[in-house]
Each structure stands twice: as structure tokens, then as C-alpha cells.
Amino acid sequence: MVVSAFIQSIKALLAKFGVDAPDIRIEGLTLDSREVNTRLAFLAIKGHERDGRDFIPQAISLGARVILAQTEDSSAHGQMEMRDHSVIISLYELPQMLSALAAAFYDYPAQKMTTVAVTGTNGKTSTVQLLTQLKDALGTRSASIGTLGSSVFEGDETQWSNTPAANTTPDAIRMQYLLADFVQSEVRHTAFEASSHALVQGRLGTVKTDIAVFTNLTRDHLDYHGTMEEYGKAKRLLLQQPGLKAVVLNVNDDESKKWDGAADKSITRIWTGIDESGLDGSGESECLREHNNPQSRHCFATNASYHAGGCSFELVSSWGSAAISLPLFGKFNISNVLSAIGTLLAEGERFDDVVNAVNAITPVPGRMEVFPVTGAANLVVDYAHTPDALEKVLLSAKFHTTGKVWCVFGCGGDRDKGKRPLMGQAAEVGADAIVITTDNSRSESPESIAEDIIAGLKNRELAVSIPDREQAIRHCLEHAHESDIIIVAGKGHEDYQIIGDKKTNYNERAVVARLQQEYSK
Ligand SMILES: CC(=O)N[C@H]1[C@@H](OP(=O)(O)OP(=O)(O)OC[C@H]2O[C@@H](n3ccc(=O)[nH]c3=O)[C@H](O)[C@@H]2O)O[C@H](CO)[C@@H](O)[C@@H]1O[C@H](C)C(=O)N[C@@H](C)C(=O)N[C@H](CCC(=O)O)C(=O)O
């Protein structure tokens, strides 16, 4: 991963940080000793599990000429040591310097484009993808970074062919590298997902962020953050990114009030959300009365309706009103679209242009993606893998069908066991029939994971356990009525299953497309 235009002397780079270094030219930076070659500098830092400094010998053996190593001793800051052909430079607080170092190396790429960070438990990926698609439709070359990988928007399918990302939000070095790579491809707008882990670990660091979007906050990642309070605080770290001009909030999630309270006064609030209260005779509503004031702007959906082909609503905003019709399933997709609309309007796009682009949206693959089956129940592939997301997906599906909602899902092995009964409960709230299957069972048996899920159900009769994922979907197709809808949740766009310690190929969208053909009459 080298952007060749960014060859620099380590002397010139470290001089910007007041550190003297020999004049050695490098073509990139890496945190991973396994990626090292003679052209890359290795940055050795202490991690959660391992200490990058233990891999300095490996980096040297792979030809690293420059190694920057974290030191806990402030008096050792800037000290140099030669080992074989490598110079090792000790840097105090190197982990905190990563983003700034990479920004300086890659020539401050975020400054050369508009950047939007999206955070929240659910909806990050869809919002980022919708935003990228819309911005491209509005004539600005756009890119995205997130769970689906990083890509420049090139149309419908090509963007999904990228190598999947190791992390939702890349490490501090890779983040700057990707932005620099985008700049070289003439990208002028990047939307990226900001995970809570990334925010705590400083992976976004000095990345100038024009707009922050908060979608919602529900239970997830408590193994890392400990409490919901800490998890919420981690998300709000996004408000400290440099350059923030506007924050897009969600009136339907109370956590937004904490964001409103924490954001600097100079930052414009854009309130989005579904206005359930509806408009009164004077064209006003509860949401409008609360948020239609000079300090903030709004972007609400009223009179939302759901049908077999998607949904429609009336957009009521500080910029104007319009009718919107979308080929998207699920109430939460209206929320995601509103976040994207609010962002684009905050960026200064013209209202009519935004409305036209929104009315031409295509669905994000693997996110409530409908595979219509002629003469049998429709299949819908979705990535929902948290209790809240699953419940929302299923309850949303109810709006789109007159029949029953079936749900196929599983839970990961060797991960938060407390989540399993909660997933069962969520499925019971939203589905009429439940088929529990395998979703990365890892070292655990799929049957015992299924038992943990079923333990959360009040009526255990609702669920059957069919470990083979394809067989589980077939079971639904065989037993469902034509007017029913089958939600296949958890995998979305992913193309693998981890069983035992093996990662095998399993592309849910491809499997569902095949079954769609087979069962269509
Ligand atoms: C617990 C956690 O978050 N770990 C993240 C953290 O890793 P770390 O620095 O602690 O890594 P480590 O394994 O202890 O290694 C320490 C150092 O040694 C280096 N090393 C290690 C091995 C080696 O052979 N050579 C070598 O140089 C590593 O590159 C690293 O610099 O920093 C790395 C770089 O940013 C991340 O890739 C890594 O994410 C791991 C893989 C992970 O699974 N994280 C999850 C929890 C996560 O971050 N998830 C969120 C999404 C959450 C959501 O769904 O919303 C995400 O943003 O992906």
C-alpha cells in the first residue's frame, strides 16, 4: 500500500515534530511488521494484545531502514540507535502522534476534500453508502470508508468488489493513506464510518471532519466499553474532531440530546428523524415546533408509508418540502436517508437537486435488500446482528407485508454470550416464525449457541434450529406462504462463515439469489 507520490525524507517529516533524524527517503508508513519492506518505515507501538516493539527484529529482517518506536520514557524522546541497516528512533507518545505523522507524510489529504464521519450503533454503513451514492449523483467524485471496505464510488456493483476491511474504521496510518489515495483519484468527498473503538483508540486523530452524523445508540460492544455510559461517551469523542462545522442528530434517539449538549456552540445542529406526530392543520408538528428555531435546522419525514416495493414520505425541512419515494425496506432506512439528506443540505447542496437524487436511490447490497420470489415468499438479506437492529428490521418488515414475517439468524461463537437470549427476544418481538442457524460459530457448537438464543424466547415453539444456513433458508421457502416475507439476517454483504478455526466461502447474497431463481415459479 504505497502512494508513490508521497516519497519523503524521514528527516523532513520528523523535523515537523521537532525531532532530528537522518536523511532517509521512505515511501510509506506501516504499523504492521508483516507489511514491512525497504521502502516503508515501521511504527512500533504497544497494543491491546501484543507489543509492536517485539516485532522490530522481524521488521529489520524484512529490510526496514527506518523504525519509529514508542517509548514510555519522555527523556528518551528523539534518541536514535543503529541496529544492522536500520535506524530506530524512539518517540514519546508515538500512539498519540500516529494520525498527525501520517497526515504530514501524506500531505494533509482531508484538507483537500469534504469529509463526513458517521457514528452510531446501527445505520453507519447504510448512511455512508447512501451519502456516497447521492453525492456522486450530485456531481462530486465521492468515496467511502467502512465495514464494506474503502472505495471510490464508480456505479452500482464495482464498489462492492473491494477487499473487505480488517476494521470498520482503519488504523490512524491507513486512514490518512486512504484519503491520500482518494485525493490522487480526484475524490472531493469522503464519508467514513467512525466506530467507537476507533474513536477511543484515536484512529481518526487529526483527520479534519466537516460534518459528524450520529445515528443511534443501543447495546453493543460492552465487552470493550464496559457500560452504556462509556460506550455513549466514546461515540461523542467524534465531536472533538478538528474542523467540525455541523452535527446531524436524530430526534428519534434520546442520546442525541447528549450530543446537542456536548457539541460546541459554533457547530450547526441539523435535527433529522421520522415525525410520528404528523402535521396538524397549520402544517406544524411536535418535532417542527421543537426544532424550527434559528439555532438549528431540521429535516423530518412525515406521513411515512410502507409497501411491497419500498416506502414513501413527505420531506419537511428548513430548506423546503417534497415528496420522496424510495425502493428501500424498513423504517430505519428512512432515518438513514434523512441523515444523508441533512448532511448534503448542510454541505450546501441545492434542495431540488438533493430531492431528485434521493428519488433515484438504489438499495445498498446486503442492507434490507429484497430478492422478490415470484409465487413464493420474498427473501430479504440484511446485516442486522444486534438485538436492536434485528428487532427494528423485523418490525419494519411487518409494515411491508400482509402475511407472516420469518426470520433466519444466528449468533457468533466465542463472543458476548449475553447477547444471545437478547437476540432471541428481539426475534420473538418481530417475527412470526424463527429459524436459528449458524453465524460464525467459531470454536462453539452451533447447536449450543442456538440453545442460548432459544433460552431468551417466551414461546420456544416459535423457533427451530437448522445449523446449515442454506437449508435454514430453504426451510422457510418450503413452509412460508406467498404473502409472507423471509428476513435472512446477520451476514448482509459478507462472504464467509467462520466454523472452528476455518474461514470458508459463504456469500449470502449469492445463495439467496440462487434460491430466488430456484423457487420462482
Ligand atoms: C481490540 C482492538 O480494537 N484492537 C485494534 C488495535 O489493535 P492493537 O493495536 O491492540 O493490536 P495488537 O494485536 O495488540 O498489536 C500491537 C501492534 O503490533 C503490531 N503487530 C502485531 C503482530 C505482528 O505480527 N506484527 C506487528 O507489527 C500491530 O500492527 C499493532 O500495531 O488497533 C488495530 C489498528 O487500528 C486494530 O486493527 C485492532 O482491531 C482489532 C483487529 C479488532 O478486532 N477490533 C475490533 C474490536 C474493532 O475495532 N471493531 C470496530 C468495529 C465495531 C463495530 O462493529 O462498530 C472497528 O472499527 O473495526
The ligand as an ORCA input file, in Angstrom:
! r2SCAN-3c Opt
* xyz 0 1
  C      -9.039     -4.519     20.376
  C      -8.822     -3.646     19.207
  O      -9.638     -2.833     18.876
  N      -7.652     -3.824     18.537
  C      -7.316     -2.935     17.430
  C      -5.939     -2.354     17.700
  O      -5.069     -3.410     17.699
  P      -3.853     -3.409     18.695
  O      -3.005     -2.219     18.399
  O      -4.305     -3.562     20.093
  O      -3.123     -4.717     18.110
  P      -2.211     -5.797     18.763
  O      -2.604     -7.079     18.115
  O      -2.132     -5.735     20.231
  O      -0.756     -5.446     18.144
  C       0.012     -4.339     18.609
  C       0.849     -3.804     17.467
  O       1.708     -4.844     16.991
  C       1.661     -4.872     15.595
  N       1.994     -6.224     15.135
  C       1.261     -7.286     15.530
  C       1.578     -8.551     15.048
  C       2.656     -8.702     14.169
  O       2.996     -9.795     13.700
  N       3.343     -7.591     13.820
  C       3.042     -6.358     14.266
  O       3.689     -5.390     13.884
  C       0.241     -4.472     15.253
  O       0.118     -3.999     13.928
  C      -0.010     -3.370     16.280
  O       0.419     -2.127     15.793
  O      -5.581     -1.466     16.656
  C      -5.540     -2.095     15.365
  C      -5.175     -1.000     14.361
  O      -6.041      0.083     14.476
  C      -6.894     -2.687     15.017
  O      -6.802     -3.359     13.786
  C      -7.303     -3.665     16.104
  O      -8.603     -4.096     15.800
  C      -8.858     -5.476     16.054
  C      -8.402     -6.305     14.849
  C     -10.354     -5.653     16.270
  O     -10.911     -6.709     16.082
  N     -11.031     -4.598     16.682
  C     -12.474     -4.531     16.815
  C     -12.888     -4.725     18.253
  C     -12.880     -3.166     16.295
  O     -12.097     -2.229     16.293
  N     -14.079     -3.068     15.788
  C     -14.595     -1.830     15.227
  C     -15.999     -2.028     14.646
  C     -17.025     -2.092     15.697
  C     -18.407     -2.014     15.086
  O     -18.913     -3.055     14.626
  O     -18.992     -0.910     15.074
  C     -13.758     -1.411     14.027
  O     -13.578     -0.201     13.810
  O     -13.364     -2.307     13.268
*
